[in-house]
Amino acid sequence: MSLATWDGVIWLLACFLPFLWVQRRLHREIQSFFLLLTRRPQVALGLFSLLFFPGVLLHEGSHYLTARLLGVRTGSFSLLPQALPDGRLRLGYVETAQADVLREAAIGTAPLITGALVTAWLGLGPLGLGALPPLAFAGDWSGLWLGLKEIPHRPDFWLWFYLALTVSSTMLPSASDRRAWLPLFLGLGALVGLAVLAGAGEWMLANLAPRLNQGLHALAGVFGISLAVHAALILPAALLRWGLSRLTGLEVR
């Protein structure tokens, strides 16, 4: 088995881990800016929620529609932000009845699937980011720079950029969304182990591994787009927060 068979794992980690850090840092900068601006935590929380409302709507709507399609009863549905006792911020929620592991995993994963599809469409379509990686891999830095300069001039760029930001920022499943993942992965692992013991290991490597690797590449591309969108705002957000902090003489710790 060659490294190329599983290079999707490397690309996924290389895109996902930096995205996770940049996303959290950007959220912190935006929340700090709103808190310095309003000096009222609840108002700052409301402004932050309003900023990311399209993504929150898609996230919770994906939970709700998937639950309804799978025949799982739904309860309360909220798009209002709430600060949790452990310090985390919940931007919305959908209550669903307890179901089997497969349906709970599908409901919990739904926002990631819909968010990834929308982010991929925005990045490769209206934003035109798909043309940049080949230039970077080929070492065509002048072409890459020209491509970067052209992107803000695309039609309705700021609208598509904003939607890509809000959707990719809110597509990750929460801890409660992931509660069915562990038993599901354990079950899948057991099935794979039994298949290997039965002698199907070579067949799976030849037929299933390449398709799984392609899926990992696609997911890495989604997180790569998300990383680019968030990274573009880190410095402006930090400067705005720093400037407002200097102006007011206050700091957020």
Contacts in CASP RR format, 6 or more apart in sequence:
PFRMAT RR
TARGET T0000
AUTHOR 0000-0000-0000
METHOD contacts of the structure
MODEL  1
MSLATWDGVIWLLACFLPFLWVQRRLHREIQSFFLLLTRRPQVALGLFSL
LFFPGVLLHEGSHYLTARLLGVRTGSFSLLPQALPDGRLRLGYVETAQAD
VLREAAIGTAPLITGALVTAWLGLGPLGLGALPPLAFAGDWSGLWLGLKE
IPHRPDFWLWFYLALTVSSTMLPSASDRRAWLPLFLGLGALVGLAVLAGA
GEWMLANLAPRLNQGLHALAGVFGISLAVHAALILPAALLRWGLSRLTGL
EVR
1 205 0 8 1.000
1 209 0 8 1.000
5 205 0 8 1.000
5 209 0 8 1.000
5 210 0 8 1.000
5 213 0 8 1.000
6 209 0 8 1.000
6 213 0 8 1.000
7 213 0 8 1.000
7 217 0 8 1.000
8 213 0 8 1.000
8 215 0 8 1.000
8 216 0 8 1.000
8 217 0 8 1.000
8 220 0 8 1.000
9 213 0 8 1.000
9 216 0 8 1.000
11 216 0 8 1.000
11 217 0 8 1.000
11 220 0 8 1.000
11 221 0 8 1.000
12 216 0 8 1.000
12 217 0 8 1.000
12 219 0 8 1.000
12 220 0 8 1.000
12 223 0 8 1.000
14 220 0 8 1.000
15 220 0 8 1.000
15 221 0 8 1.000
15 223 0 8 1.000
15 224 0 8 1.000
15 227 0 8 1.000
16 220 0 8 1.000
16 223 0 8 1.000
18 227 0 8 1.000
19 223 0 8 1.000
19 224 0 8 1.000
19 226 0 8 1.000
19 227 0 8 1.000
19 230 0 8 1.000
22 227 0 8 1.000
22 230 0 8 1.000
22 231 0 8 1.000
22 234 0 8 1.000
23 169 0 8 1.000
23 226 0 8 1.000
23 230 0 8 1.000
25 234 0 8 1.000
26 169 0 8 1.000
26 230 0 8 1.000
26 233 0 8 1.000
26 234 0 8 1.000
26 237 0 8 1.000
27 48 0 8 1.000
27 169 0 8 1.000
29 234 0 8 1.000
29 237 0 8 1.000
29 238 0 8 1.000
29 240 0 8 1.000
29 241 0 8 1.000
30 48 0 8 1.000
30 51 0 8 1.000
30 237 0 8 1.000
31 44 0 8 1.000
31 45 0 8 1.000
31 48 0 8 1.000
31 89 0 8 1.000
31 252 0 8 1.000
32 241 0 8 1.000
32 252 0 8 1.000
33 237 0 8 1.000
33 240 0 8 1.000
33 241 0 8 1.000
33 244 0 8 1.000
34 43 0 8 1.000
34 44 0 8 1.000
34 45 0 8 1.000
34 47 0 8 1.000
34 48 0 8 1.000
35 41 0 8 1.000
35 44 0 8 1.000
35 252 0 8 1.000
36 241 0 8 1.000
36 244 0 8 1.000
36 245 0 8 1.000
36 248 0 8 1.000
36 250 0 8 1.000
36 252 0 8 1.000
37 44 0 8 1.000
37 47 0 8 1.000
37 244 0 8 1.000
38 44 0 8 1.000
38 47 0 8 1.000
39 250 0 8 1.000
41 83 0 8 1.000
45 81 0 8 1.000
45 83 0 8 1.000
45 89 0 8 1.000
46 81 0 8 1.000
48 81 0 8 1.000
48 89 0 8 1.000
49 56 0 8 1.000
49 79 0 8 1.000
49 80 0 8 1.000
49 81 0 8 1.000
49 91 0 8 1.000
51 166 0 8 1.000
52 91 0 8 1.000
52 166 0 8 1.000
52 169 0 8 1.000
52 170 0 8 1.000
53 79 0 8 1.000
53 166 0 8 1.000
54 162 0 8 1.000
54 163 0 8 1.000
54 166 0 8 1.000
54 167 0 8 1.000
55 166 0 8 1.000
55 167 0 8 1.000
55 169 0 8 1.000
55 170 0 8 1.000
55 171 0 8 1.000
56 79 0 8 1.000
56 91 0 8 1.000
56 92 0 8 1.000
56 166 0 8 1.000
56 170 0 8 1.000
57 79 0 8 1.000
58 111 0 8 1.000
58 114 0 8 1.000
58 115 0 8 1.000
58 118 0 8 1.000
58 167 0 8 1.000
58 170 0 8 1.000
58 171 0 8 1.000
59 91 0 8 1.000
59 92 0 8 1.000
59 111 0 8 1.000
59 115 0 8 1.000
59 170 0 8 1.000
59 171 0 8 1.000
60 77 0 8 1.000
60 78 0 8 1.000
60 79 0 8 1.000
60 92 0 8 1.000
60 93 0 8 1.000
60 94 0 8 1.000
60 111 0 8 1.000
61 94 0 8 1.000
61 111 0 8 1.000
62 110 0 8 1.000
62 111 0 8 1.000
62 113 0 8 1.000
62 114 0 8 1.000
62 115 0 8 1.000
63 94 0 8 1.000
63 96 0 8 1.000
63 107 0 8 1.000
63 108 0 8 1.000
63 110 0 8 1.000
63 111 0 8 1.000
63 177 0 8 1.000
64 74 0 8 1.000
64 77 0 8 1.000
64 94 0 8 1.000
65 110 0 8 1.000
66 106 0 8 1.000
66 107 0 8 1.000
66 108 0 8 1.000
66 110 0 8 1.000
67 73 0 8 1.000
67 74 0 8 1.000
67 94 0 8 1.000
67 96 0 8 1.000
67 107 0 8 1.000
68 74 0 8 1.000
70 99 0 8 1.000
70 103 0 8 1.000
70 106 0 8 1.000
70 107 0 8 1.000
71 103 0 8 1.000
72 96 0 8 1.000
72 97 0 8 1.000
72 99 0 8 1.000
72 103 0 8 1.000
72 107 0 8 1.000
73 96 0 8 1.000
73 97 0 8 1.000
74 94 0 8 1.000
74 95 0 8 1.000
74 96 0 8 1.000
74 97 0 8 1.000
75 94 0 8 1.000
75 95 0 8 1.000
75 96 0 8 1.000
75 97 0 8 1.000
76 93 0 8 1.000
76 94 0 8 1.000
76 95 0 8 1.000
77 93 0 8 1.000
77 94 0 8 1.000
77 95 0 8 1.000
78 92 0 8 1.000
78 93 0 8 1.000
78 94 0 8 1.000
79 91 0 8 1.000
79 92 0 8 1.000
80 92 0 8 1.000
81 89 0 8 1.000
81 90 0 8 1.000
81 91 0 8 1.000
81 92 0 8 1.000
82 89 0 8 1.000
82 90 0 8 1.000
82 92 0 8 1.000
83 89 0 8 1.000
83 90 0 8 1.000
84 90 0 8 1.000
90 174 0 8 1.000
91 170 0 8 1.000
96 104 0 8 1.000
96 107 0 8 1.000
98 104 0 8 1.000
99 107 0 8 1.000
101 180 0 8 1.000
101 183 0 8 1.000
101 184 0 8 1.000
102 184 0 8 1.000
104 179 0 8 1.000
104 180 0 8 1.000
105 180 0 8 1.000
105 181 0 8 1.000
105 184 0 8 1.000
107 177 0 8 1.000
108 173 0 8 1.000
108 177 0 8 1.000
108 178 0 8 1.000
108 180 0 8 1.000
109 173 0 8 1.000
109 177 0 8 1.000
109 181 0 8 1.000
111 170 0 8 1.000
111 171 0 8 1.000
111 172 0 8 1.000
111 173 0 8 1.000
111 177 0 8 1.000
112 171 0 8 1.000
112 172 0 8 1.000
112 173 0 8 1.000
114 171 0 8 1.000
115 167 0 8 1.000
115 168 0 8 1.000
115 171 0 8 1.000
116 171 0 8 1.000
116 219 0 8 1.000
116 222 0 8 1.000
118 163 0 8 1.000
118 167 0 8 1.000
119 164 0 8 1.000
119 167 0 8 1.000
119 168 0 8 1.000
119 171 0 8 1.000
119 222 0 8 1.000
119 225 0 8 1.000
119 226 0 8 1.000
120 218 0 8 1.000
120 221 0 8 1.000
120 222 0 8 1.000
120 225 0 8 1.000
122 160 0 8 1.000
122 163 0 8 1.000
122 164 0 8 1.000
122 167 0 8 1.000
122 225 0 8 1.000
123 129 0 8 1.000
123 130 0 8 1.000
123 160 0 8 1.000
123 164 0 8 1.000
123 225 0 8 1.000
124 130 0 8 1.000
124 225 0 8 1.000
126 154 0 8 1.000
126 155 0 8 1.000
126 156 0 8 1.000
126 157 0 8 1.000
126 160 0 8 1.000
127 151 0 8 1.000
127 154 0 8 1.000
127 157 0 8 1.000
127 160 0 8 1.000
127 161 0 8 1.000
127 164 0 8 1.000
127 225 0 8 1.000
128 151 0 8 1.000
128 154 0 8 1.000
129 151 0 8 1.000
129 225 0 8 1.000
129 228 0 8 1.000
131 147 0 8 1.000
132 144 0 8 1.000
132 147 0 8 1.000
132 148 0 8 1.000
135 141 0 8 1.000
135 143 0 8 1.000
135 144 0 8 1.000
135 147 0 8 1.000
136 144 0 8 1.000
151 157 0 8 1.000
154 160 0 8 1.000
161 229 0 8 1.000
164 225 0 8 1.000
164 226 0 8 1.000
164 229 0 8 1.000
165 229 0 8 1.000
165 230 0 8 1.000
165 233 0 8 1.000
168 222 0 8 1.000
168 225 0 8 1.000
168 226 0 8 1.000
168 229 0 8 1.000
168 230 0 8 1.000
169 226 0 8 1.000
169 230 0 8 1.000
171 226 0 8 1.000
192 204 0 8 1.000
195 201 0 8 1.000
195 204 0 8 1.000
196 204 0 8 1.000
241 252 0 8 1.000
245 251 0 8 1.000
245 252 0 8 1.000
END
